[in-house]
Amino acid sequence: MYAGLPSGPGVLIPDEEEHWHTVHQPTVTDQPNILIGNAVVGHFTFFPQRAIVLASDVLDRYRALAQKAAA
């Protein structure tokens, strides 16, 4: 769902970011905020890091680790 957002949340005030993800966005999209206890996830980036991370191969490396773990 987040991948489909036209421009993501944009730049958020740090103290408001968690509220945006956990309260505001679930309310706006009428989707529940659910905890899934058997999933492993990682935070992609903070806004200022995004260009550097996208220019690296870190997502491919995470994908390879996930595929290896699932095998």
PyMOL Python script that loads the backbone (N, CA, C, O; Angstrom):
from pymol import cmd

cmd.read_pdbstr("""\
ATOM      1  N   MET A   1       0.829  -1.194   0.000  1.00  0.00           N
ATOM      2  CA  MET A   1       0.000   0.000   0.000  1.00  0.00           C
ATOM      3  C   MET A   1       0.871   1.255   0.000  1.00  0.00           C
ATOM      4  O   MET A   1       0.595   2.197  -0.742  1.00  0.00           O
ATOM      5  N   TYR A   2       1.913   1.276   0.820  1.00  0.00           N
ATOM      6  CA  TYR A   2       2.769   2.458   0.891  1.00  0.00           C
ATOM      7  C   TYR A   2       3.495   2.693  -0.427  1.00  0.00           C
ATOM      8  O   TYR A   2       3.734   3.839  -0.809  1.00  0.00           O
ATOM      9  N   ALA A   3       3.846   1.623  -1.122  1.00  0.00           N
ATOM     10  CA  ALA A   3       4.520   1.778  -2.410  1.00  0.00           C
ATOM     11  C   ALA A   3       3.629   2.509  -3.409  1.00  0.00           C
ATOM     12  O   ALA A   3       4.134   3.138  -4.339  1.00  0.00           O
ATOM     13  N   GLY A   4       2.318   2.437  -3.231  1.00  0.00           N
ATOM     14  CA  GLY A   4       1.391   3.079  -4.141  1.00  0.00           C
ATOM     15  C   GLY A   4       1.103   4.537  -3.837  1.00  0.00           C
ATOM     16  O   GLY A   4       0.418   5.204  -4.613  1.00  0.00           O
ATOM     17  N   LEU A   5       1.612   5.046  -2.723  1.00  0.00           N
ATOM     18  CA  LEU A   5       1.376   6.455  -2.414  1.00  0.00           C
ATOM     19  C   LEU A   5       2.095   7.319  -3.447  1.00  0.00           C
ATOM     20  O   LEU A   5       3.246   7.036  -3.780  1.00  0.00           O
ATOM     21  N   PRO A   6       1.451   8.356  -3.960  1.00  0.00           N
ATOM     22  CA  PRO A   6       2.052   9.156  -5.030  1.00  0.00           C
ATOM     23  C   PRO A   6       3.405   9.755  -4.662  1.00  0.00           C
ATOM     24  O   PRO A   6       4.313   9.771  -5.493  1.00  0.00           O
ATOM     25  N   SER A   7       3.555  10.238  -3.458  1.00  0.00           N
ATOM     26  CA  SER A   7       4.846  10.834  -3.083  1.00  0.00           C
ATOM     27  C   SER A   7       5.229  10.493  -1.654  1.00  0.00           C
ATOM     28  O   SER A   7       6.085  11.156  -1.070  1.00  0.00           O
ATOM     29  N   GLY A   8       4.615   9.480  -1.089  1.00  0.00           N
ATOM     30  CA  GLY A   8       4.912   9.119   0.293  1.00  0.00           C
ATOM     31  C   GLY A   8       4.460  10.218   1.235  1.00  0.00           C
ATOM     32  O   GLY A   8       3.730  11.127   0.840  1.00  0.00           O
ATOM     33  N   PRO A   9       4.898  10.130   2.486  1.00  0.00           N
ATOM     34  CA  PRO A   9       4.467  11.132   3.446  1.00  0.00           C
ATOM     35  C   PRO A   9       5.198  12.458   3.295  1.00  0.00           C
ATOM     36  O   PRO A   9       4.812  13.448   3.917  1.00  0.00           O
ATOM     37  N   GLY A  10       6.250  12.494   2.476  1.00  0.00           N
ATOM     38  CA  GLY A  10       7.031  13.720   2.349  1.00  0.00           C
ATOM     39  C   GLY A  10       7.906  13.912   3.572  1.00  0.00           C
ATOM     40  O   GLY A  10       8.294  12.939   4.219  1.00  0.00           O
ATOM     41  N   VAL A  11       8.212  15.118   3.885  1.00  0.00           N
ATOM     42  CA  VAL A  11       9.055  15.417   5.040  1.00  0.00           C
ATOM     43  C   VAL A  11       8.154  15.670   6.232  1.00  0.00           C
ATOM     44  O   VAL A  11       7.330  16.584   6.220  1.00  0.00           O
ATOM     45  N   LEU A  12       8.315  14.867   7.245  1.00  0.00           N
ATOM     46  CA  LEU A  12       7.502  15.005   8.434  1.00  0.00           C
ATOM     47  C   LEU A  12       8.353  15.531   9.577  1.00  0.00           C
ATOM     48  O   LEU A  12       9.555  15.272   9.645  1.00  0.00           O
ATOM     49  N   ILE A  13       7.726  16.260  10.460  1.00  0.00           N
ATOM     50  CA  ILE A  13       8.406  16.689  11.673  1.00  0.00           C
ATOM     51  C   ILE A  13       8.680  15.423  12.478  1.00  0.00           C
ATOM     52  O   ILE A  13       7.754  14.645  12.708  1.00  0.00           O
ATOM     53  N   PRO A  14       9.929  15.184  12.919  1.00  0.00           N
ATOM     54  CA  PRO A  14      10.263  13.905  13.560  1.00  0.00           C
ATOM     55  C   PRO A  14       9.288  13.460  14.637  1.00  0.00           C
ATOM     56  O   PRO A  14       8.954  12.277  14.696  1.00  0.00           O
ATOM     57  N   ASP A  15       8.823  14.357  15.486  1.00  0.00           N
ATOM     58  CA  ASP A  15       7.911  13.954  16.551  1.00  0.00           C
ATOM     59  C   ASP A  15       6.542  13.551  16.021  1.00  0.00           C
ATOM     60  O   ASP A  15       5.761  12.942  16.751  1.00  0.00           O
ATOM     61  N   GLU A  16       6.236  13.873  14.781  1.00  0.00           N
ATOM     62  CA  GLU A  16       4.932  13.546  14.213  1.00  0.00           C
ATOM     63  C   GLU A  16       4.973  12.309  13.320  1.00  0.00           C
ATOM     64  O   GLU A  16       3.919  11.803  12.936  1.00  0.00           O
ATOM     65  N   GLU A  17       6.153  11.814  12.981  1.00  0.00           N
ATOM     66  CA  GLU A  17       6.260  10.706  12.030  1.00  0.00           C
ATOM     67  C   GLU A  17       5.549   9.446  12.529  1.00  0.00           C
ATOM     68  O   GLU A  17       4.771   8.846  11.788  1.00  0.00           O
ATOM     69  N   GLU A  18       5.803   9.045  13.756  1.00  0.00           N
ATOM     70  CA  GLU A  18       5.152   7.842  14.280  1.00  0.00           C
ATOM     71  C   GLU A  18       3.646   7.989  14.302  1.00  0.00           C
ATOM     72  O   GLU A  18       2.926   7.045  13.978  1.00  0.00           O
ATOM     73  N   HIS A  19       3.160   9.164  14.681  1.00  0.00           N
ATOM     74  CA  HIS A  19       1.716   9.411  14.696  1.00  0.00           C
ATOM     75  C   HIS A  19       1.148   9.296  13.286  1.00  0.00           C
ATOM     76  O   HIS A  19       0.070   8.733  13.094  1.00  0.00           O
ATOM     77  N   TRP A  20       1.869   9.827  12.298  1.00  0.00           N
ATOM     78  CA  TRP A  20       1.389   9.771  10.915  1.00  0.00           C
ATOM     79  C   TRP A  20       1.209   8.321  10.485  1.00  0.00           C
ATOM     80  O   TRP A  20       0.185   7.960   9.905  1.00  0.00           O
ATOM     81  N   HIS A  21       2.216   7.487  10.775  1.00  0.00           N
ATOM     82  CA  HIS A  21       2.173   6.081  10.350  1.00  0.00           C
ATOM     83  C   HIS A  21       1.189   5.232  11.157  1.00  0.00           C
ATOM     84  O   HIS A  21       0.537   4.348  10.602  1.00  0.00           O
ATOM     85  N   THR A  22       1.078   5.491  12.446  1.00  0.00           N
ATOM     86  CA  THR A  22       0.297   4.604  13.303  1.00  0.00           C
ATOM     87  C   THR A  22      -1.137   5.053  13.560  1.00  0.00           C
ATOM     88  O   THR A  22      -1.994   4.231  13.883  1.00  0.00           O
ATOM     89  N   VAL A  23      -1.408   6.357  13.419  1.00  0.00           N
ATOM     90  CA  VAL A  23      -2.745   6.867  13.699  1.00  0.00           C
ATOM     91  C   VAL A  23      -3.358   7.527  12.465  1.00  0.00           C
ATOM     92  O   VAL A  23      -4.437   7.134  12.020  1.00  0.00           O
ATOM     93  N   HIS A  24      -2.679   8.521  11.917  1.00  0.00           N
ATOM     94  CA  HIS A  24      -3.244   9.296  10.807  1.00  0.00           C
ATOM     95  C   HIS A  24      -3.488   8.435   9.563  1.00  0.00           C
ATOM     96  O   HIS A  24      -4.615   8.358   9.074  1.00  0.00           O
ATOM     97  N   GLN A  25      -2.447   7.797   9.059  1.00  0.00           N
ATOM     98  CA  GLN A  25      -2.579   7.059   7.803  1.00  0.00           C
ATOM     99  C   GLN A  25      -3.587   5.901   7.907  1.00  0.00           C
ATOM    100  O   GLN A  25      -4.382   5.729   6.983  1.00  0.00           O
ATOM    101  N   PRO A  26      -3.595   5.103   8.980  1.00  0.00           N
ATOM    102  CA  PRO A  26      -4.641   4.078   9.076  1.00  0.00           C
ATOM    103  C   PRO A  26      -6.051   4.665   9.091  1.00  0.00           C
ATOM    104  O   PRO A  26      -6.980   4.066   8.550  1.00  0.00           O
ATOM    105  N   THR A  27      -6.211   5.826   9.703  1.00  0.00           N
ATOM    106  CA  THR A  27      -7.521   6.470   9.728  1.00  0.00           C
ATOM    107  C   THR A  27      -7.919   6.947   8.335  1.00  0.00           C
ATOM    108  O   THR A  27      -9.050   6.731   7.901  1.00  0.00           O
ATOM    109  N   VAL A  28      -6.988   7.596   7.634  1.00  0.00           N
ATOM    110  CA  VAL A  28      -7.254   8.129   6.289  1.00  0.00           C
ATOM    111  C   VAL A  28      -7.574   7.008   5.301  1.00  0.00           C
ATOM    112  O   VAL A  28      -8.469   7.146   4.467  1.00  0.00           O
ATOM    113  N   THR A  29      -6.838   5.896   5.396  1.00  0.00           N
ATOM    114  CA  THR A  29      -7.023   4.796   4.443  1.00  0.00           C
ATOM    115  C   THR A  29      -8.064   3.777   4.896  1.00  0.00           C
ATOM    116  O   THR A  29      -8.359   2.815   4.186  1.00  0.00           O
ATOM    117  N   ASP A  30      -8.618   4.001   6.091  1.00  0.00           N
ATOM    118  CA  ASP A  30      -9.597   3.075   6.666  1.00  0.00           C
ATOM    119  C   ASP A  30      -9.038   1.652   6.742  1.00  0.00           C
ATOM    120  O   ASP A  30      -9.740   0.677   6.473  1.00  0.00           O
ATOM    121  N   GLN A  31      -7.764   1.558   7.112  1.00  0.00           N
ATOM    122  CA  GLN A  31      -7.089   0.278   7.278  1.00  0.00           C
ATOM    123  C   GLN A  31      -6.649   0.144   8.730  1.00  0.00           C
ATOM    124  O   GLN A  31      -6.181   1.116   9.323  1.00  0.00           O
ATOM    125  N   PRO A  32      -6.791  -1.040   9.308  1.00  0.00           N
ATOM    126  CA  PRO A  32      -6.357  -1.205  10.698  1.00  0.00           C
ATOM    127  C   PRO A  32      -4.834  -1.167  10.825  1.00  0.00           C
ATOM    128  O   PRO A  32      -4.111  -1.526   9.896  1.00  0.00           O
ATOM    129  N   ASN A  33      -4.375  -0.738  11.957  1.00  0.00           N
ATOM    130  CA  ASN A  33      -2.954  -0.762  12.284  1.00  0.00           C
ATOM    131  C   ASN A  33      -2.732  -2.074  13.031  1.00  0.00           C
ATOM    132  O   ASN A  33      -3.090  -2.194  14.202  1.00  0.00           O
ATOM    133  N   ILE A  34      -2.140  -3.058  12.351  1.00  0.00           N
ATOM    134  CA  ILE A  34      -2.033  -4.413  12.889  1.00  0.00           C
ATOM    135  C   ILE A  34      -0.573  -4.774  13.135  1.00  0.00           C
ATOM    136  O   ILE A  34       0.299  -4.485  12.315  1.00  0.00           O
ATOM    137  N   LEU A  35      -0.327  -5.399  14.257  1.00  0.00           N
ATOM    138  CA  LEU A  35       0.995  -5.940  14.554  1.00  0.00           C
ATOM    139  C   LEU A  35       1.027  -7.398  14.119  1.00  0.00           C
ATOM    140  O   LEU A  35       0.117  -8.169  14.423  1.00  0.00           O
ATOM    141  N   ILE A  36       2.081  -7.766  13.407  1.00  0.00           N
ATOM    142  CA  ILE A  36       2.260  -9.154  12.969  1.00  0.00           C
ATOM    143  C   ILE A  36       3.522  -9.662  13.648  1.00  0.00           C
ATOM    144  O   ILE A  36       4.622  -9.190  13.360  1.00  0.00           O
ATOM    145  N   GLY A  37       3.364 -10.621  14.543  1.00  0.00           N
ATOM    146  CA  GLY A  37       4.462 -11.048  15.393  1.00  0.00           C
ATOM    147  C   GLY A  37       5.467 -11.991  14.767  1.00  0.00           C
ATOM    148  O   GLY A  37       6.549 -12.177  15.322  1.00  0.00           O
ATOM    149  N   ASN A  38       5.151 -12.594  13.633  1.00  0.00           N
ATOM    150  CA  ASN A  38       6.089 -13.549  13.043  1.00  0.00           C
ATOM    151  C   ASN A  38       6.748 -13.021  11.773  1.00  0.00           C
ATOM    152  O   ASN A  38       7.163 -13.801  10.916  1.00  0.00           O
ATOM    153  N   ALA A  39       6.842 -11.712  11.653  1.00  0.00           N
ATOM    154  CA  ALA A  39       7.459 -11.091  10.482  1.00  0.00           C
ATOM    155  C   ALA A  39       8.746 -10.386  10.878  1.00  0.00           C
ATOM    156  O   ALA A  39       8.869  -9.852  11.981  1.00  0.00           O
ATOM    157  N   VAL A  40       9.696 -10.396   9.960  1.00  0.00           N
ATOM    158  CA  VAL A  40      10.929  -9.645  10.158  1.00  0.00           C
ATOM    159  C   VAL A  40      10.909  -8.492   9.164  1.00  0.00           C
ATOM    160  O   VAL A  40      10.779  -8.703   7.958  1.00  0.00           O
ATOM    161  N   VAL A  41      11.036  -7.288   9.668  1.00  0.00           N
ATOM    162  CA  VAL A  41      10.993  -6.110   8.808  1.00  0.00           C
ATOM    163  C   VAL A  41      12.145  -5.186   9.149  1.00  0.00           C
ATOM    164  O   VAL A  41      12.753  -5.291  10.214  1.00  0.00           O
ATOM    165  N   GLY A  42      12.431  -4.295   8.244  1.00  0.00           N
ATOM    166  CA  GLY A  42      13.444  -3.274   8.493  1.00  0.00           C
ATOM    167  C   GLY A  42      12.952  -1.939   7.982  1.00  0.00           C
ATOM    168  O   GLY A  42      12.218  -1.872   6.996  1.00  0.00           O
ATOM    169  N   HIS A  43      13.354  -0.888   8.647  1.00  0.00           N
ATOM    170  CA  HIS A  43      12.985   0.456   8.218  1.00  0.00           C
ATOM    171  C   HIS A  43      13.791   0.793   6.972  1.00  0.00           C
ATOM    172  O   HIS A  43      15.012   0.638   6.968  1.00  0.00           O
ATOM    173  N   PHE A  44      13.141   1.243   5.936  1.00  0.00           N
ATOM    174  CA  PHE A  44      13.819   1.517   4.661  1.00  0.00           C
ATOM    175  C   PHE A  44      14.778   2.690   4.797  1.00  0.00           C
ATOM    176  O   PHE A  44      15.992   2.485   4.762  1.00  0.00           O
ATOM    177  N   THR A  45      14.290   3.881   4.946  1.00  0.00           N
ATOM    178  CA  THR A  45      15.162   5.048   5.118  1.00  0.00           C
ATOM    179  C   THR A  45      14.388   6.169   5.786  1.00  0.00           C
ATOM    180  O   THR A  45      13.158   6.185   5.810  1.00  0.00           O
ATOM    181  N   PHE A  46      15.136   7.083   6.314  1.00  0.00           N
ATOM    182  CA  PHE A  46      14.578   8.369   6.671  1.00  0.00           C
ATOM    183  C   PHE A  46      14.738   9.239   5.432  1.00  0.00           C
ATOM    184  O   PHE A  46      15.619   8.983   4.611  1.00  0.00           O
ATOM    185  N   PHE A  47      13.918  10.243   5.285  1.00  0.00           N
ATOM    186  CA  PHE A  47      13.900  11.055   4.069  1.00  0.00           C
ATOM    187  C   PHE A  47      15.287  11.535   3.626  1.00  0.00           C
ATOM    188  O   PHE A  47      15.605  11.417   2.442  1.00  0.00           O
ATOM    189  N   PRO A  48      16.127  12.071   4.520  1.00  0.00           N
ATOM    190  CA  PRO A  48      17.428  12.574   4.064  1.00  0.00           C
ATOM    191  C   PRO A  48      18.368  11.482   3.534  1.00  0.00           C
ATOM    192  O   PRO A  48      19.308  11.788   2.801  1.00  0.00           O
ATOM    193  N   GLN A  49      18.129  10.217   3.893  1.00  0.00           N
ATOM    194  CA  GLN A  49      18.994   9.116   3.465  1.00  0.00           C
ATOM    195  C   GLN A  49      18.552   8.491   2.155  1.00  0.00           C
ATOM    196  O   GLN A  49      19.301   7.724   1.550  1.00  0.00           O
ATOM    197  N   ARG A  50      17.376   8.800   1.722  1.00  0.00           N
ATOM    198  CA  ARG A  50      16.749   8.066   0.620  1.00  0.00           C
ATOM    199  C   ARG A  50      17.600   8.011  -0.653  1.00  0.00           C
ATOM    200  O   ARG A  50      17.781   6.927  -1.209  1.00  0.00           O
ATOM    201  N   ALA A  51      18.116   9.117  -1.119  1.00  0.00           N
ATOM    202  CA  ALA A  51      18.889   9.125  -2.374  1.00  0.00           C
ATOM    203  C   ALA A  51      20.133   8.253  -2.267  1.00  0.00           C
ATOM    204  O   ALA A  51      20.477   7.546  -3.214  1.00  0.00           O
ATOM    205  N   ILE A  52      20.797   8.296  -1.141  1.00  0.00           N
ATOM    206  CA  ILE A  52      22.009   7.499  -0.964  1.00  0.00           C
ATOM    207  C   ILE A  52      21.666   6.011  -0.950  1.00  0.00           C
ATOM    208  O   ILE A  52      22.354   5.207  -1.579  1.00  0.00           O
ATOM    209  N   VAL A  53      20.619   5.651  -0.244  1.00  0.00           N
ATOM    210  CA  VAL A  53      20.231   4.242  -0.165  1.00  0.00           C
ATOM    211  C   VAL A  53      19.770   3.737  -1.532  1.00  0.00           C
ATOM    212  O   VAL A  53      20.122   2.626  -1.927  1.00  0.00           O
ATOM    213  N   LEU A  54      18.999   4.525  -2.249  1.00  0.00           N
ATOM    214  CA  LEU A  54      18.531   4.098  -3.573  1.00  0.00           C
ATOM    215  C   LEU A  54      19.682   3.930  -4.562  1.00  0.00           C
ATOM    216  O   LEU A  54      19.575   3.150  -5.508  1.00  0.00           O
ATOM    217  N   ALA A  55      20.771   4.649  -4.352  1.00  0.00           N
ATOM    218  CA  ALA A  55      21.931   4.536  -5.241  1.00  0.00           C
ATOM    219  C   ALA A  55      22.808   3.341  -4.885  1.00  0.00           C
ATOM    220  O   ALA A  55      23.754   3.037  -5.612  1.00  0.00           O
ATOM    221  N   SER A  56      22.516   2.668  -3.794  1.00  0.00           N
ATOM    222  CA  SER A  56      23.316   1.527  -3.360  1.00  0.00           C
ATOM    223  C   SER A  56      22.622   0.217  -3.738  1.00  0.00           C
ATOM    224  O   SER A  56      21.544   0.221  -4.331  1.00  0.00           O
ATOM    225  N   ASP A  57      23.250  -0.889  -3.387  1.00  0.00           N
ATOM    226  CA  ASP A  57      22.664  -2.202  -3.641  1.00  0.00           C
ATOM    227  C   ASP A  57      22.071  -2.825  -2.378  1.00  0.00           C
ATOM    228  O   ASP A  57      21.832  -4.032  -2.334  1.00  0.00           O
ATOM    229  N   VAL A  58      21.836  -2.010  -1.360  1.00  0.00           N
ATOM    230  CA  VAL A  58      21.408  -2.549  -0.078  1.00  0.00           C
ATOM    231  C   VAL A  58      20.074  -3.301  -0.163  1.00  0.00           C
ATOM    232  O   VAL A  58      19.904  -4.313   0.518  1.00  0.00           O
ATOM    233  N   LEU A  59      19.135  -2.837  -0.972  1.00  0.00           N
ATOM    234  CA  LEU A  59      17.858  -3.558  -1.090  1.00  0.00           C
ATOM    235  C   LEU A  59      18.049  -4.917  -1.740  1.00  0.00           C
ATOM    236  O   LEU A  59      17.403  -5.885  -1.338  1.00  0.00           O
ATOM    237  N   ASP A  60      18.914  -5.011  -2.728  1.00  0.00           N
ATOM    238  CA  ASP A  60      19.211  -6.305  -3.349  1.00  0.00           C
ATOM    239  C   ASP A  60      19.869  -7.241  -2.344  1.00  0.00           C
ATOM    240  O   ASP A  60      19.597  -8.442  -2.337  1.00  0.00           O
ATOM    241  N   ARG A  61      20.733  -6.693  -1.498  1.00  0.00           N
ATOM    242  CA  ARG A  61      21.393  -7.510  -0.486  1.00  0.00           C
ATOM    243  C   ARG A  61      20.390  -8.014   0.547  1.00  0.00           C
ATOM    244  O   ARG A  61      20.449  -9.176   0.948  1.00  0.00           O
ATOM    245  N   TYR A  62      19.474  -7.155   0.979  1.00  0.00           N
ATOM    246  CA  TYR A  62      18.423  -7.592   1.897  1.00  0.00           C
ATOM    247  C   TYR A  62      17.537  -8.651   1.243  1.00  0.00           C
ATOM    248  O   TYR A  62      17.160  -9.633   1.883  1.00  0.00           O
ATOM    249  N   ARG A  63      17.208  -8.447  -0.027  1.00  0.00           N
ATOM    250  CA  ARG A  63      16.370  -9.416  -0.748  1.00  0.00           C
ATOM    251  C   ARG A  63      17.049 -10.776  -0.786  1.00  0.00           C
ATOM    252  O   ARG A  63      16.402 -11.797  -0.552  1.00  0.00           O
ATOM    253  N   ALA A  64      18.351 -10.803  -1.080  1.00  0.00           N
ATOM    254  CA  ALA A  64      19.094 -12.056  -1.119  1.00  0.00           C
ATOM    255  C   ALA A  64      19.107 -12.740   0.241  1.00  0.00           C
ATOM    256  O   ALA A  64      18.954 -13.958   0.326  1.00  0.00           O
ATOM    257  N   LEU A  65      19.288 -11.958   1.307  1.00  0.00           N
ATOM    258  CA  LEU A  65      19.249 -12.541   2.656  1.00  0.00           C
ATOM    259  C   LEU A  65      17.874 -13.109   2.977  1.00  0.00           C
ATOM    260  O   LEU A  65      17.768 -14.184   3.566  1.00  0.00           O
ATOM    261  N   ALA A  66      16.821 -12.393   2.595  1.00  0.00           N
ATOM    262  CA  ALA A  66      15.468 -12.862   2.861  1.00  0.00           C
ATOM    263  C   ALA A  66      15.170 -14.153   2.102  1.00  0.00           C
ATOM    264  O   ALA A  66      14.548 -15.065   2.646  1.00  0.00           O
ATOM    265  N   GLN A  67      15.611 -14.229   0.851  1.00  0.00           N
ATOM    266  CA  GLN A  67      15.383 -15.431   0.071  1.00  0.00           C
ATOM    267  C   GLN A  67      16.156 -16.613   0.655  1.00  0.00           C
ATOM    268  O   GLN A  67      15.654 -17.737   0.680  1.00  0.00           O
ATOM    269  N   LYS A  68      17.365 -16.361   1.119  1.00  0.00           N
ATOM    270  CA  LYS A  68      18.176 -17.406   1.733  1.00  0.00           C
ATOM    271  C   LYS A  68      17.517 -17.889   3.023  1.00  0.00           C
ATOM    272  O   LYS A  68      17.484 -19.090   3.289  1.00  0.00           O
ATOM    273  N   ALA A  69      16.995 -16.964   3.822  1.00  0.00           N
ATOM    274  CA  ALA A  69      16.349 -17.328   5.079  1.00  0.00           C
ATOM    275  C   ALA A  69      15.066 -18.105   4.846  1.00  0.00           C
ATOM    276  O   ALA A  69      14.706 -18.961   5.654  1.00  0.00           O
ATOM    277  N   ALA A  70      14.366 -17.818   3.747  1.00  0.00           N
ATOM    278  CA  ALA A  70      13.094 -18.474   3.462  1.00  0.00           C
ATOM    279  C   ALA A  70      13.295 -19.865   2.855  1.00  0.00           C
ATOM    280  O   ALA A  70      12.363 -20.668   2.827  1.00  0.00           O
ATOM    281  N   ALA A  71      14.489 -20.149   2.378  1.00  0.00           N
ATOM    282  CA  ALA A  71      14.747 -21.437   1.708  1.00  0.00           C
ATOM    283  C   ALA A  71      14.858 -22.577   2.692  1.00  0.00           C
ATOM    284  O   ALA A  71      15.072 -23.720   2.290  1.00  0.00           O
TER     285      ALA A  71
END
""", "prot")
cmd.dss("prot")
cmd.show_as("cartoon", "prot")
cmd.util.cbc("prot")
cmd.orient("prot")
